[in-house]
Every structure is written in C-alpha cells, then in structure tokens.
Amino acid sequence: ESVTSGMLGPLEVDWANRAEDAQGKTSPEELIAAAHAACFAMALSNGLAQEGHAPERLETSATVTFVPGTGITKSALTVTGTVPGLDEDAFRQAAEQAKENCPVSSALKGNVELELYARLT
C-alpha cells in the first residue's frame, strides 16, 4: 500500500511498520508526528515574530506513541530554539500557547495526550 502527498512521492505503508522494523517505510503515526511538528513550529515561529522576537532557529520534533489494541495515545513535541531577547520562561509560555492552539493539536486534543519539552539554546 502507498500514500502520496503534493510534496512527497509515494510512501509505502503497512502494518509491520507500526510494531516491527519499518525497513524504509512509514506509518500513519510517523506522518501525524511530522504534521504535528510542522504545524507547531509554524505556530510558534509566527507567535514569537508577532511579539517582536523572531526566532533565529527552531528545531522541532514530535514523537507519536501507538499502542496496539488501544491506538495513538500521545504526541510529544520537543523544541529547542535560539530567540534573541527572550528568556526561558517566555519561550516556554510561547511554546505552550503554540502547542495548545496549532490546528493539529486542536484536532488531537481530547483524544491524545499532548506533551511539550521546550528550551532555549
């Protein structure tokens, strides 16, 4: 089986990718993680810029947890950033707001635990 996107070529998916060795294939959970990380990063970057603190660099990842028989249980976002003029607390608050309000988080809220790890570099 495969899925396609306007930006990505065909991606092979199958059940083994969820619980076994992916062998160069992907899973729906990996695609959700990529979407969540991208959406969150865009929301955080935009929010910081609107407050006058455009980031020099944001490095973001998301890890989605899949439990067989239960489904997706968690999406954990991790972000490290270089943001001139911003202290650690303000960065964490901005990251928390982006986590709560990005469209992918909104779609997951109430169904999946959302975690956030944010720090300045």
C-alpha positions as protocol buffer text, in pm:
chain_id: "A"
residue {
  index: 1
  type: GLU
  ca { x: 0 y: 0 z: 0 }
}
residue {
  index: 2
  type: SER
  ca { x: 115 y: 357 z: -53 }
}
residue {
  index: 3
  type: VAL
  ca { x: 3 y: 713 z: 8 }
}
residue {
  index: 4
  type: THR
  ca { x: 103 y: 1030 z: -175 }
}
residue {
  index: 5
  type: SER
  ca { x: 121 y: 1399 z: -99 }
}
residue {
  index: 6
  type: GLY
  ca { x: 170 y: 1703 z: -317 }
}
residue {
  index: 7
  type: MET
  ca { x: 525 y: 1740 z: -184 }
}
residue {
  index: 8
  type: LEU
  ca { x: 620 y: 1379 z: -120 }
}
residue {
  index: 9
  type: GLY
  ca { x: 641 y: 1090 z: -356 }
}
residue {
  index: 10
  type: PRO
  ca { x: 459 y: 767 z: -282 }
}
residue {
  index: 11
  type: LEU
  ca { x: 518 y: 644 z: 73 }
}
residue {
  index: 12
  type: GLU
  ca { x: 487 y: 274 z: 141 }
}
residue {
  index: 13
  type: VAL
  ca { x: 285 y: 185 z: 450 }
}
residue {
  index: 14
  type: ASP
  ca { x: 191 y: -144 z: 609 }
}
residue {
  index: 15
  type: TRP
  ca { x: 101 y: -290 z: 948 }
}
residue {
  index: 16
  type: ALA
  ca { x: 455 y: -411 z: 1022 }
}
residue {
  index: 17
  type: ASN
  ca { x: 578 y: -50 z: 1027 }
}
residue {
  index: 18
  type: ARG
  ca { x: 378 y: 11 z: 1344 }
}
residue {
  index: 19
  type: ALA
  ca { x: 508 y: -272 z: 1556 }
}
residue {
  index: 20
  type: GLU
  ca { x: 813 y: -410 z: 1379 }
}
residue {
  index: 21
  type: ASP
  ca { x: 1107 y: -290 z: 1171 }
}
residue {
  index: 22
  type: ALA
  ca { x: 1000 y: -12 z: 934 }
}
residue {
  index: 23
  type: GLN
  ca { x: 1267 y: -100 z: 673 }
}
residue {
  index: 24
  type: GLY
  ca { x: 1246 y: 237 z: 500 }
}
residue {
  index: 25
  type: LYS
  ca { x: 867 y: 254 z: 508 }
}
residue {
  index: 26
  type: THR
  ca { x: 648 y: 486 z: 711 }
}
residue {
  index: 27
  type: SER
  ca { x: 339 y: 460 z: 927 }
}
residue {
  index: 28
  type: PRO
  ca { x: 34 y: 680 z: 985 }
}
residue {
  index: 29
  type: GLU
  ca { x: 180 y: 767 z: 1326 }
}
residue {
  index: 30
  type: GLU
  ca { x: 502 y: 893 z: 1170 }
}
residue {
  index: 31
  type: LEU
  ca { x: 302 y: 1109 z: 929 }
}
residue {
  index: 32
  type: ILE
  ca { x: 93 y: 1250 z: 1216 }
}
residue {
  index: 33
  type: ALA
  ca { x: 415 y: 1326 z: 1407 }
}
residue {
  index: 34
  type: ALA
  ca { x: 557 y: 1512 z: 1106 }
}
residue {
  index: 35
  type: ALA
  ca { x: 236 y: 1711 z: 1063 }
}
residue {
  index: 36
  type: HIS
  ca { x: 222 y: 1796 z: 1435 }
}
residue {
  index: 37
  type: ALA
  ca { x: 587 y: 1909 z: 1447 }
}
residue {
  index: 38
  type: ALA
  ca { x: 548 y: 2124 z: 1134 }
}
residue {
  index: 39
  type: CYS
  ca { x: 221 y: 2282 z: 1247 }
}
residue {
  index: 40
  type: PHE
  ca { x: 356 y: 2355 z: 1596 }
}
residue {
  index: 41
  type: ALA
  ca { x: 680 y: 2505 z: 1459 }
}
residue {
  index: 42
  type: MET
  ca { x: 489 y: 2736 z: 1225 }
}
residue {
  index: 43
  type: ALA
  ca { x: 256 y: 2848 z: 1507 }
}
residue {
  index: 44
  type: LEU
  ca { x: 547 y: 2908 z: 1746 }
}
residue {
  index: 45
  type: SER
  ca { x: 756 y: 3097 z: 1489 }
}
residue {
  index: 46
  type: ASN
  ca { x: 461 y: 3316 z: 1392 }
}
residue {
  index: 47
  type: GLY
  ca { x: 364 y: 3385 z: 1754 }
}
residue {
  index: 48
  type: LEU
  ca { x: 719 y: 3480 z: 1850 }
}
residue {
  index: 49
  type: ALA
  ca { x: 755 y: 3707 z: 1546 }
}
residue {
  index: 50
  type: GLN
  ca { x: 426 y: 3882 z: 1623 }
}
residue {
  index: 51
  type: GLU
  ca { x: 560 y: 3957 z: 1973 }
}
residue {
  index: 52
  type: GLY
  ca { x: 876 y: 4109 z: 1824 }
}
residue {
  index: 53
  type: HIS
  ca { x: 1101 y: 3809 z: 1888 }
}
residue {
  index: 54
  type: ALA
  ca { x: 1154 y: 3643 z: 1552 }
}
residue {
  index: 55
  type: PRO
  ca { x: 1346 y: 3321 z: 1616 }
}
residue {
  index: 56
  type: GLU
  ca { x: 1688 y: 3271 z: 1461 }
}
residue {
  index: 57
  type: ARG
  ca { x: 1639 y: 2897 z: 1479 }
}
residue {
  index: 58
  type: LEU
  ca { x: 1376 y: 2648 z: 1594 }
}
residue {
  index: 59
  type: GLU
  ca { x: 1444 y: 2275 z: 1591 }
}
residue {
  index: 60
  type: THR
  ca { x: 1125 y: 2079 z: 1643 }
}
residue {
  index: 61
  type: SER
  ca { x: 1029 y: 1713 z: 1655 }
}
residue {
  index: 62
  type: ALA
  ca { x: 726 y: 1512 z: 1757 }
}
residue {
  index: 63
  type: THR
  ca { x: 705 y: 1154 z: 1873 }
}
residue {
  index: 64
  type: VAL
  ca { x: 368 y: 982 z: 1844 }
}
residue {
  index: 65
  type: THR
  ca { x: 303 y: 680 z: 2064 }
}
residue {
  index: 66
  type: PHE
  ca { x: 97 y: 394 z: 1920 }
}
residue {
  index: 67
  type: VAL
  ca { x: -25 y: 114 z: 2148 }
}
residue {
  index: 68
  type: PRO
  ca { x: -159 y: -195 z: 1968 }
}
residue {
  index: 69
  type: GLY
  ca { x: -518 y: -256 z: 2070 }
}
residue {
  index: 70
  type: THR
  ca { x: -553 y: 99 z: 2202 }
}
residue {
  index: 71
  type: GLY
  ca { x: -432 y: 325 z: 1921 }
}
residue {
  index: 72
  type: ILE
  ca { x: -249 y: 655 z: 1934 }
}
residue {
  index: 73
  type: THR
  ca { x: -209 y: 763 z: 2296 }
}
residue {
  index: 74
  type: LYS
  ca { x: 37 y: 1054 z: 2295 }
}
residue {
  index: 75
  type: SER
  ca { x: 214 y: 1313 z: 2085 }
}
residue {
  index: 76
  type: ALA
  ca { x: 525 y: 1458 z: 2250 }
}
residue {
  index: 77
  type: LEU
  ca { x: 664 y: 1779 z: 2099 }
}
residue {
  index: 78
  type: THR
  ca { x: 1025 y: 1882 z: 2156 }
}
residue {
  index: 79
  type: VAL
  ca { x: 1158 y: 2223 z: 2056 }
}
residue {
  index: 80
  type: THR
  ca { x: 1490 y: 2394 z: 2106 }
}
residue {
  index: 81
  type: GLY
  ca { x: 1526 y: 2749 z: 1990 }
}
residue {
  index: 82
  type: THR
  ca { x: 1751 y: 3048 z: 1954 }
}
residue {
  index: 83
  type: VAL
  ca { x: 1539 y: 3356 z: 2011 }
}
residue {
  index: 84
  type: PRO
  ca { x: 1719 y: 3686 z: 2076 }
}
residue {
  index: 85
  type: GLY
  ca { x: 1577 y: 3893 z: 2361 }
}
residue {
  index: 86
  type: LEU
  ca { x: 1362 y: 3615 z: 2507 }
}
residue {
  index: 87
  type: ASP
  ca { x: 1418 y: 3436 z: 2838 }
}
residue {
  index: 88
  type: GLU
  ca { x: 1349 y: 3069 z: 2909 }
}
residue {
  index: 89
  type: ASP
  ca { x: 1012 y: 3128 z: 3079 }
}
residue {
  index: 90
  type: ALA
  ca { x: 879 y: 3347 z: 2798 }
}
residue {
  index: 91
  type: PHE
  ca { x: 994 y: 3088 z: 2542 }
}
residue {
  index: 92
  type: ARG
  ca { x: 817 y: 2809 z: 2730 }
}
residue {
  index: 93
  type: GLN
  ca { x: 498 y: 3016 z: 2753 }
}
residue {
  index: 94
  type: ALA
  ca { x: 505 y: 3089 z: 2380 }
}
residue {
  index: 95
  type: ALA
  ca { x: 569 y: 2721 z: 2306 }
}
residue {
  index: 96
  type: GLU
  ca { x: 282 y: 2616 z: 2533 }
}
residue {
  index: 97
  type: GLN
  ca { x: 48 y: 2857 z: 2355 }
}
residue {
  index: 98
  type: ALA
  ca { x: 156 y: 2722 z: 2015 }
}
residue {
  index: 99
  type: LYS
  ca { x: 103 y: 2365 z: 2138 }
}
residue {
  index: 100
  type: GLU
  ca { x: -248 y: 2445 z: 2259 }
}
residue {
  index: 101
  type: ASN
  ca { x: -355 y: 2640 z: 1951 }
}
residue {
  index: 102
  type: CYS
  ca { x: -196 y: 2492 z: 1639 }
}
residue {
  index: 103
  type: PRO
  ca { x: -458 y: 2321 z: 1419 }
}
residue {
  index: 104
  type: VAL
  ca { x: -305 y: 1973 z: 1451 }
}
residue {
  index: 105
  type: SER
  ca { x: -302 y: 1999 z: 1832 }
}
residue {
  index: 106
  type: SER
  ca { x: -664 y: 2110 z: 1818 }
}
residue {
  index: 107
  type: ALA
  ca { x: -752 y: 1801 z: 1615 }
}
residue {
  index: 108
  type: LEU
  ca { x: -572 y: 1571 z: 1860 }
}
residue {
  index: 109
  type: LYS
  ca { x: -689 y: 1737 z: 2186 }
}
residue {
  index: 110
  type: GLY
  ca { x: -925 y: 1527 z: 2393 }
}
residue {
  index: 111
  type: ASN
  ca { x: -818 y: 1209 z: 2218 }
}
residue {
  index: 112
  type: VAL
  ca { x: -442 y: 1206 z: 2263 }
}
residue {
  index: 113
  type: GLU
  ca { x: -217 y: 1324 z: 2548 }
}
residue {
  index: 114
  type: LEU
  ca { x: -9 y: 1623 z: 2433 }
}
residue {
  index: 115
  type: GLU
  ca { x: 333 y: 1679 z: 2590 }
}
residue {
  index: 116
  type: LEU
  ca { x: 582 y: 1960 z: 2537 }
}
residue {
  index: 117
  type: TYR
  ca { x: 953 y: 1992 z: 2608 }
}
residue {
  index: 118
  type: ALA
  ca { x: 1084 y: 2341 z: 2526 }
}
residue {
  index: 119
  type: ARG
  ca { x: 1419 y: 2506 z: 2590 }
}
residue {
  index: 120
  type: LEU
  ca { x: 1641 y: 2780 z: 2455 }
}
residue {
  index: 121
  type: THR
  ca { x: 1988 y: 2705 z: 2326 }
}
